[in-house]
Amino acid sequence: MGDDQIPVTAEAPDSPFRTTGTDHMTIIGSNEADTVAFYRDLLGMPLVLRQPNLDDPSQTHLFFDTGDGRILTFFVSDDRPSNAGPQRTGVGGVHHLAFSVAPDRFQEMVDAIEADGRGYNIFDRGIFHSLYTTDNNGLVIELAADKYEIPDDRRGEVLATTQRIREADGADYAKDEHMAAALEELGIEVEKHDLPDADSGVGGVS
């Protein structure tokens, strides 16, 4: 790796200001019924607010609580049918949305996705486990379970340390052993969750 790469670090950059977290993400949705059926009734996100889209009152603005107070919103209209076909995104498009799930409920989640008749893939992504499926409009949804119970206020520090250890190891991506070593180095004692075996799902990355 060259010395001219942009550094990866948990330290705050020299920027004019800094964000304090994710407030919400907004997606152009189809209709309310299908959107609620997937995000509330399957994924378990409460519908916490409904109002007109203030920029276009002909549409409805739905607000869902993703589980930690962070909000996912949709602009919907009852005259728009869902389109479950594959998404085709270019630069600036959304590749996928990822949400956290409790590791001890992972199998229940798999069973629910199967019962809903949805296709899915499960991968061991090295430092977390992920199930990938699609919503009512073909948007890829990742449901990720952490292997380690990392405190939220130290997550960036753990990831940046994992990155340094991975690079020193010459590995192409962060693996379980790199995160375990980072946690040990930082003196963070955490429980490791028991998750099912799965392929890495990497394409051309060793």
Backbone bond lengths (Angstrom), bond angles and torsions (degrees), N, CA, C in turn:
res aa  C-N    CA-C-N  psi(-1)  N-CA   C-N-CA  omega(-1)  CA-C   N-CA-C  phi
1 M - - - 1.456 - - 1.522 109.86 -
2 G 1.296 116.32 134.87 1.451 120.18 -176.68 1.515 112.67 -73.41
3 D 1.337 115.00 158.47 1.463 120.32 179.94 1.523 112.21 -76.76
4 D 1.353 116.93 -8.52 1.457 120.20 -175.83 1.527 112.51 -92.81
5 Q 1.353 117.43 7.27 1.455 119.52 179.48 1.526 110.97 -69.82
6 I 1.322 115.13 147.26 1.463 119.77 175.84 1.522 108.06 -64.36
7 P 1.327 118.98 127.84 1.462 121.05 -175.83 1.528 112.43 -67.86
8 V 1.328 115.38 146.52 1.461 122.41 174.08 1.522 107.19 -104.46
9 T 1.317 117.33 120.88 1.458 121.47 -176.01 1.523 110.34 -155.13
10 A 1.322 116.32 151.59 1.463 120.78 176.37 1.516 111.94 -86.00
11 E 1.340 117.65 -5.10 1.461 120.69 179.97 1.525 110.45 -70.27
12 A 1.309 115.87 144.01 1.465 120.18 179.03 1.521 110.24 -63.27
13 P 1.327 118.34 134.47 1.464 120.84 179.68 1.526 111.91 -73.37
14 D 1.306 115.39 166.46 1.462 121.22 176.07 1.523 107.57 -84.44
15 S 1.331 115.10 78.38 1.458 121.33 -176.86 1.525 108.94 -121.46
16 P 1.340 117.25 160.63 1.465 119.08 -176.68 1.525 113.81 -64.92
17 F 1.345 117.81 -25.67 1.462 121.98 175.18 1.520 107.39 -158.48
18 R 1.340 116.79 174.75 1.449 120.99 -178.25 1.521 110.07 -137.09
19 T 1.329 116.79 137.62 1.454 119.91 175.64 1.531 109.47 -68.51
20 T 1.318 115.63 157.33 1.462 120.50 -178.33 1.526 112.20 -110.56
21 G 1.312 117.12 3.40 1.462 120.46 178.90 1.514 110.53 149.24
22 T 1.317 115.51 -179.29 1.464 121.67 177.27 1.520 108.98 -89.77
23 D 1.323 117.70 122.66 1.462 121.61 177.53 1.529 109.74 -84.93
24 H 1.330 117.11 -59.67 1.452 120.30 176.22 1.520 110.05 -161.84
25 M 1.307 115.88 162.82 1.467 124.23 171.78 1.517 107.00 -122.48
26 T 1.326 117.30 143.13 1.462 120.82 -178.88 1.521 110.41 -122.83
27 I 1.334 115.41 130.78 1.460 122.65 -178.13 1.527 108.51 -116.71
28 I 1.335 116.53 142.55 1.456 120.75 170.30 1.523 106.96 -76.24
29 G 1.331 116.65 109.23 1.459 120.96 -176.64 1.511 112.13 -98.06
30 S 1.329 114.98 -175.69 1.466 120.53 177.26 1.525 108.34 -95.28
31 N 1.320 117.90 -100.33 1.465 120.80 -178.93 1.526 110.55 -114.96
32 E 1.330 115.41 164.92 1.464 120.15 -175.13 1.527 112.42 -65.69
33 A 1.326 117.97 -44.07 1.464 120.23 -174.36 1.526 111.88 -59.99
34 D 1.320 117.25 -48.39 1.462 120.33 -177.93 1.529 111.54 -68.79
35 T 1.333 115.95 -36.46 1.463 120.28 -179.57 1.529 110.62 -66.29
36 V 1.330 115.94 -44.31 1.465 120.24 178.76 1.534 110.63 -66.57
37 A 1.329 116.77 -38.41 1.466 120.50 -179.43 1.526 111.28 -59.70
38 F 1.323 117.16 -38.42 1.465 119.40 -179.06 1.511 112.23 -82.19
39 Y 1.326 117.48 -55.39 1.462 120.53 -170.44 1.531 113.25 -77.47
40 R 1.331 117.91 -36.15 1.468 119.22 178.09 1.525 111.46 -88.51
41 D 1.347 115.83 -53.74 1.457 119.24 -169.32 1.521 113.76 -77.84
42 L 1.344 117.91 -27.19 1.468 120.00 178.17 1.526 111.72 -99.34
43 L 1.338 117.43 -51.96 1.464 119.76 -176.97 1.527 113.19 -83.02
44 G 1.319 117.65 -13.20 1.457 120.36 174.92 1.510 115.80 81.40
45 M 1.329 117.61 23.60 1.462 120.64 178.43 1.537 109.62 -88.60
46 P 1.326 119.72 117.58 1.464 120.02 178.03 1.533 111.71 -60.65
47 L 1.319 115.77 139.57 1.469 121.29 171.42 1.522 106.52 -83.32
48 V 1.330 116.89 108.37 1.463 120.54 -169.75 1.530 114.00 -103.87
49 L 1.328 118.11 -13.18 1.466 119.89 -179.98 1.518 108.96 -158.73
50 R 1.337 115.85 138.98 1.464 122.27 174.32 1.517 107.34 -136.86
51 Q 1.316 116.53 128.02 1.457 120.95 178.45 1.517 109.30 -158.24
52 P 1.329 118.43 170.19 1.464 118.82 176.46 1.530 110.93 -64.97
53 N 1.320 115.32 150.27 1.464 120.26 168.64 1.529 105.98 -66.22
54 L 1.302 118.30 115.37 1.462 121.39 -172.33 1.523 112.80 -66.92
55 D 1.337 117.47 -18.46 1.467 120.27 175.20 1.515 112.42 -90.11
56 D 1.333 116.74 -20.49 1.463 122.10 -179.58 1.521 108.10 -151.29
57 P 1.354 117.48 87.05 1.466 121.24 -174.68 1.525 115.12 -61.04
58 S 1.337 118.57 -8.47 1.458 119.87 176.42 1.527 111.13 -73.14
59 Q 1.326 116.70 -13.42 1.453 121.74 178.10 1.534 110.18 -108.15
60 T 1.318 116.14 155.93 1.457 122.14 176.46 1.523 109.22 -102.33
61 H 1.330 115.60 142.15 1.469 122.00 -179.24 1.527 107.82 -109.18
62 L 1.337 117.08 113.08 1.456 123.31 179.99 1.521 110.39 -101.44
63 F 1.326 116.82 135.79 1.464 122.48 179.49 1.534 109.11 -117.38
64 F 1.323 116.40 124.69 1.460 122.17 177.69 1.528 109.58 -116.05
65 D 1.341 116.63 139.64 1.466 121.86 174.18 1.522 107.58 -87.68
66 T 1.331 117.01 117.80 1.466 120.97 -175.48 1.525 112.61 -75.35
67 G 1.325 118.23 -8.78 1.455 120.04 175.39 1.506 114.87 130.53
68 D 1.332 116.85 -19.39 1.467 120.62 -179.83 1.518 111.43 -126.28
69 G 1.330 115.47 18.95 1.459 119.53 -177.16 1.516 113.59 89.38
70 R 1.327 117.41 -10.95 1.463 121.09 174.60 1.526 107.65 -77.63
71 I 1.314 116.19 140.10 1.455 120.71 -168.41 1.526 111.88 -110.98
72 L 1.333 115.16 139.33 1.456 123.13 171.83 1.515 106.97 -114.57
73 T 1.331 117.95 127.70 1.459 120.23 -177.65 1.522 111.32 -123.17
74 F 1.333 114.60 156.19 1.463 122.42 -179.60 1.513 109.75 -134.21
75 F 1.333 115.71 139.23 1.444 121.64 166.02 1.529 106.37 -92.94
76 V 1.330 117.22 119.78 1.459 120.73 -177.17 1.519 110.58 -128.75
77 S 1.332 114.77 161.50 1.461 121.29 176.32 1.528 107.48 -150.58
78 D 1.322 116.63 135.40 1.459 119.79 -174.50 1.523 113.42 -67.30
79 D 1.333 117.79 -11.12 1.462 119.22 177.94 1.532 112.34 -91.91
80 R 1.338 116.95 7.95 1.466 120.16 -179.97 1.525 109.91 -109.80
81 P 1.320 118.48 111.91 1.459 120.24 176.22 1.528 110.26 -72.96
82 S 1.327 115.70 152.67 1.459 119.67 175.99 1.523 109.89 -69.04
83 N 1.316 115.99 152.63 1.465 122.03 179.34 1.523 107.45 -130.36
84 A 1.326 116.11 98.23 1.465 120.79 -175.25 1.518 113.21 -82.86
85 G 1.326 117.44 6.10 1.459 119.98 178.66 1.514 111.57 -65.60
86 P 1.330 117.40 164.61 1.465 120.24 -178.00 1.521 112.30 -63.43
87 Q 1.323 115.38 141.23 1.458 120.92 177.51 1.525 109.70 -74.79
88 R 1.318 115.62 141.35 1.466 120.51 174.22 1.518 106.78 -122.91
89 T 1.325 116.01 105.16 1.454 119.69 -174.56 1.519 110.72 -116.37
90 G 1.310 114.70 144.44 1.448 121.11 174.79 1.519 109.65 -109.38
91 V 1.314 116.03 -164.28 1.459 121.20 179.07 1.522 109.17 -57.45
92 G 1.321 116.36 130.74 1.452 121.64 -178.93 1.512 113.53 90.96
93 G 1.334 117.93 -9.39 1.446 121.46 179.11 1.528 111.34 -81.31
94 V 1.322 115.86 167.47 1.463 121.55 178.20 1.521 108.89 -89.39
95 H 1.338 116.87 122.00 1.459 120.54 178.06 1.519 110.83 -79.41
96 H 1.345 117.32 -49.58 1.456 121.40 176.21 1.518 109.89 -163.86
97 L 1.318 115.69 162.83 1.457 122.82 172.61 1.520 107.75 -110.12
98 A 1.329 117.39 137.89 1.459 121.62 -179.95 1.523 109.63 -120.00
99 F 1.322 115.28 133.51 1.456 122.22 178.30 1.522 109.41 -126.73
100 S 1.327 115.76 147.08 1.461 121.19 178.72 1.515 110.49 -81.15
101 V 1.319 115.07 144.46 1.464 121.49 172.48 1.522 108.15 -131.31
102 A 1.326 115.86 155.55 1.461 120.49 -179.78 1.528 109.80 -71.16
103 P 1.328 117.58 128.30 1.473 119.98 -178.66 1.523 113.55 -56.71
104 D 1.337 117.25 -35.44 1.464 119.12 -177.34 1.528 112.78 -77.34
105 R 1.337 116.33 -2.32 1.471 120.46 176.25 1.532 110.96 -112.13
106 F 1.325 116.89 12.71 1.463 120.93 -172.96 1.531 111.33 -59.50
107 Q 1.324 117.37 -48.22 1.463 119.84 -177.85 1.522 111.26 -66.42
108 E 1.328 117.46 -36.26 1.457 120.22 176.01 1.522 110.68 -61.35
109 M 1.333 115.98 -38.41 1.454 120.65 177.91 1.530 110.44 -63.55
110 V 1.335 116.41 -45.35 1.463 120.73 178.56 1.528 110.10 -58.82
111 D 1.317 116.13 -45.80 1.469 120.63 -179.45 1.526 110.94 -61.00
112 A 1.333 117.29 -39.68 1.465 121.10 -178.98 1.530 111.12 -68.28
113 I 1.321 116.55 -40.63 1.469 120.25 177.94 1.528 109.98 -63.35
114 E 1.332 116.25 -42.80 1.466 120.14 177.70 1.525 111.19 -62.95
115 A 1.331 116.39 -45.32 1.462 120.47 -178.83 1.525 111.84 -62.50
116 D 1.337 116.70 -27.05 1.457 121.34 178.99 1.531 111.35 -82.44
117 G 1.325 116.53 -1.68 1.463 120.66 177.20 1.507 114.39 76.75
118 R 1.330 116.99 22.90 1.467 120.33 -177.17 1.520 111.13 -98.72
119 G 1.328 115.45 141.84 1.449 119.92 172.24 1.519 109.87 -74.09
120 Y 1.323 116.64 155.91 1.459 120.33 -179.80 1.520 110.06 -161.57
121 N 1.317 114.92 163.28 1.463 123.18 171.69 1.515 107.70 -132.60
122 I 1.341 116.10 145.27 1.460 121.38 176.07 1.520 108.35 -119.41
123 F 1.334 115.66 130.57 1.460 120.89 -179.55 1.524 110.98 -131.99
124 D 1.321 114.74 145.89 1.461 122.07 169.85 1.529 105.58 -90.83
125 R 1.321 116.42 106.03 1.460 120.82 -175.19 1.535 112.95 -89.69
126 G 1.305 116.51 20.48 1.459 119.81 175.88 1.509 112.28 91.26
127 I 1.325 116.27 -62.54 1.465 119.66 -178.02 1.526 111.98 -109.39
128 F 1.334 117.57 0.13 1.459 122.20 173.97 1.519 108.34 -160.72
129 H 1.325 116.35 166.95 1.461 123.44 176.99 1.515 108.19 -107.69
130 S 1.331 117.05 141.85 1.458 119.70 -178.52 1.519 112.09 -136.41
131 L 1.333 114.02 140.03 1.455 121.34 167.05 1.516 106.86 -109.05
132 Y 1.322 116.39 132.69 1.459 121.83 178.81 1.525 109.01 -113.91
133 T 1.329 115.56 131.03 1.452 121.75 175.13 1.528 106.66 -143.30
134 T 1.316 118.24 -169.20 1.467 120.99 177.46 1.519 109.46 -130.91
135 D 1.343 115.35 152.41 1.457 119.63 177.93 1.521 110.24 -86.14
136 N 1.321 117.02 -168.53 1.462 121.76 -176.50 1.513 113.71 -66.36
137 N 1.339 117.37 -13.36 1.461 120.60 178.93 1.527 113.25 -113.94
138 G 1.328 116.52 14.69 1.459 119.82 177.81 1.509 114.30 81.94
139 L 1.343 118.50 4.62 1.458 121.38 177.20 1.524 108.91 -71.90
140 V 1.329 116.36 130.16 1.460 120.06 -179.31 1.527 110.00 -70.33
141 I 1.315 115.51 128.21 1.460 123.30 179.33 1.522 108.24 -116.59
142 E 1.322 116.20 124.41 1.464 122.00 176.11 1.527 108.34 -104.31
143 L 1.323 116.04 130.42 1.455 122.25 176.25 1.523 106.57 -113.98
144 A 1.333 115.71 107.61 1.461 121.61 -168.81 1.518 111.96 -107.76
145 A 1.326 115.40 135.23 1.464 122.27 176.94 1.526 108.23 -116.51
146 D 1.315 116.55 124.35 1.459 121.24 179.36 1.518 110.75 -69.84
147 K 1.335 115.48 142.13 1.461 119.89 174.53 1.524 111.04 -77.31
148 Y 1.328 116.06 -28.42 1.458 121.09 -178.78 1.525 109.21 -126.01
149 E 1.326 116.04 144.14 1.469 122.22 -179.20 1.522 109.10 -83.65
150 I 1.328 116.74 79.39 1.460 122.41 -174.69 1.527 109.90 -84.93
151 P 1.325 118.71 130.97 1.473 119.73 176.11 1.530 110.54 -58.63
152 D 1.327 116.84 136.46 1.464 120.79 -176.85 1.525 112.42 -56.64
153 D 1.349 116.96 -37.52 1.456 119.10 -176.03 1.525 113.06 -75.57
154 R 1.334 117.66 -3.87 1.463 120.69 178.17 1.531 112.74 -120.82
155 R 1.319 116.03 6.22 1.464 119.81 -176.69 1.530 111.96 -60.47
156 G 1.328 117.65 -46.15 1.463 120.11 179.33 1.514 111.75 -61.09
157 E 1.317 117.01 -41.84 1.463 122.18 179.13 1.530 110.60 -62.56
158 V 1.329 116.16 -43.09 1.464 119.96 179.63 1.523 110.95 -65.06
159 L 1.329 117.22 -43.42 1.463 120.14 -179.85 1.526 111.97 -65.24
160 A 1.325 117.24 -42.09 1.462 120.16 179.59 1.529 111.04 -65.33
161 T 1.324 117.42 -38.45 1.466 120.76 177.00 1.524 110.34 -68.43
162 T 1.320 116.94 -39.58 1.470 121.33 175.54 1.520 110.23 -59.38
163 Q 1.326 116.78 -41.39 1.462 121.46 178.26 1.527 111.30 -59.87
164 R 1.324 117.17 -45.97 1.472 120.77 -179.66 1.527 111.01 -62.05
165 I 1.320 116.17 -42.84 1.466 120.52 -179.93 1.529 110.53 -67.06
166 R 1.327 116.70 -40.22 1.462 120.60 177.14 1.521 111.59 -60.19
167 E 1.323 116.95 -46.04 1.464 120.61 179.85 1.521 111.36 -62.78
168 A 1.341 116.66 -41.46 1.460 120.23 178.90 1.525 111.10 -64.17
169 D 1.339 116.19 -29.72 1.463 121.59 179.39 1.524 111.97 -80.61
170 G 1.327 117.15 -12.47 1.452 121.05 -178.70 1.516 113.66 74.93
171 A 1.331 117.37 17.38 1.463 121.11 -179.27 1.528 110.39 -84.06
172 D 1.325 115.76 150.12 1.462 120.93 -177.79 1.522 113.11 -77.16
173 Y 1.328 116.88 -24.06 1.462 119.02 178.44 1.526 109.21 -149.23
174 A 1.326 115.35 163.16 1.462 121.02 -176.54 1.524 110.86 -72.43
175 K 1.329 115.14 129.83 1.459 121.05 -178.20 1.523 109.86 -118.34
176 D 1.330 113.68 171.09 1.461 121.66 -177.85 1.522 111.51 -51.38
177 E 1.352 116.58 -46.70 1.463 119.69 -176.14 1.523 112.79 -65.69
178 H 1.340 117.26 -28.66 1.459 120.23 178.07 1.529 110.93 -70.11
179 M 1.343 116.23 -41.61 1.463 119.07 178.58 1.528 110.67 -69.44
180 A 1.324 116.87 -38.75 1.463 119.74 178.01 1.523 110.30 -60.42
181 A 1.336 116.52 -41.27 1.460 120.33 178.90 1.525 111.12 -67.41
182 A 1.341 116.79 -36.82 1.463 120.47 178.40 1.523 110.78 -64.70
183 L 1.314 116.91 -43.70 1.460 120.79 179.18 1.525 111.07 -62.72
184 E 1.325 115.92 -39.66 1.469 119.76 178.63 1.526 110.43 -66.07
185 E 1.328 116.71 -44.22 1.456 121.06 -179.87 1.532 111.22 -61.22
186 L 1.331 116.45 -39.27 1.463 121.05 -178.16 1.523 112.63 -82.95
187 G 1.314 116.99 -5.09 1.462 120.58 179.03 1.508 113.66 70.71
188 I 1.334 116.10 29.67 1.470 120.83 -179.97 1.522 108.05 -99.88
189 E 1.309 116.28 112.58 1.461 120.74 178.65 1.525 108.87 -92.44
190 V 1.323 115.62 115.82 1.457 120.63 -177.87 1.519 109.65 -134.41
191 E 1.315 114.07 158.04 1.456 120.83 176.34 1.519 109.76 -79.89
192 K 1.340 116.43 140.12 1.460 120.27 173.28 1.526 108.44 -96.83
193 H 1.314 115.80 129.98 1.454 120.50 -177.16 1.525 111.10 -83.37
194 D 1.306 115.61 148.72 1.456 122.78 178.13 1.520 108.44 -89.90
195 L 1.327 116.87 108.96 1.453 122.22 -178.90 1.529 109.50 -121.39
196 P 1.324 118.43 154.67 1.463 120.32 -175.24 1.532 112.20 -68.36
197 D 1.329 115.50 153.31 1.459 120.15 174.49 1.517 109.35 -65.20
198 A 1.322 116.30 144.19 1.462 120.95 179.49 1.509 109.25 -157.42
199 D 1.324 116.28 155.98 1.459 120.40 173.98 1.506 110.31 -67.35
200 S 1.339 116.13 158.40 1.464 120.12 -179.78 1.524 111.79 -72.92
201 G 1.323 117.12 -30.27 1.453 120.66 -179.58 1.512 114.36 74.67
202 V 1.349 117.18 8.47 1.457 119.53 -177.94 1.525 109.52 -75.22
203 G 1.317 115.83 146.73 1.457 120.94 179.36 1.522 110.07 -114.78
204 G 1.307 117.23 104.10 1.450 121.33 178.11 1.520 113.70 74.21
205 V 1.328 117.68 17.01 1.450 122.29 178.23 1.516 106.76 -121.04
206 S 1.341 115.90 130.51 1.464 118.88 -177.22 1.514 111.61 -101.55
